[in-house]
């Protein structure tokens, strides 16, 4: 009985929170300047990626971009849930993470670095540069533009996370494709 009461209370609080988010989004975000900026960032990132992606490696690069999106969405959701940061504006009301960045910009950048850096050395240098630019230039600009609000977070906390995501994803994609090649060779012989 006690458990049912807790679940019922949690569900009611979630309903209220969703209602408040949607109302705030309709009044504060939808069709306002920041909303159009986010739509523009999303569209620009998607178009640039479509233009620059190596079509001959499309499944591999798309897998990389998709896994990047999943990881960044999970991490952003965790950060918001733990009140480490907040996104005052977003494209969609009921999708709290900064979807223009999580679903387009970061997957595009990570996957293009993966695509264009053939060796671990060039990949690591590009990743370090990307993490530096994101942590110490782009994130402060997002805060300045009121797209991102730091609550219990510092810019430099993200630096090793950006690098770890890149290294993990490169390792994972290379491993997946090595297994696939090995399996394909077995079936040919």
Secondary structure, DSSP 8 states (H G I E B T S, - for coil): -HHHHHHHHHHHHHHHHHHHHHHHIIIIITTSHHHHHHHHHHHHHHHHHHHHS-GGGHHHHHHHHHHHHHHHHHHHHHHHHTTSEE-S--SSTT--S-HHIIIIIHHHHHHHHHHH--SHHHHHHHHHHHHHHIIIIIHHHHHHTTS-EESS--TTHHHHHHHHHHHHHHHHHHHHHHHHHHHHHHHH-
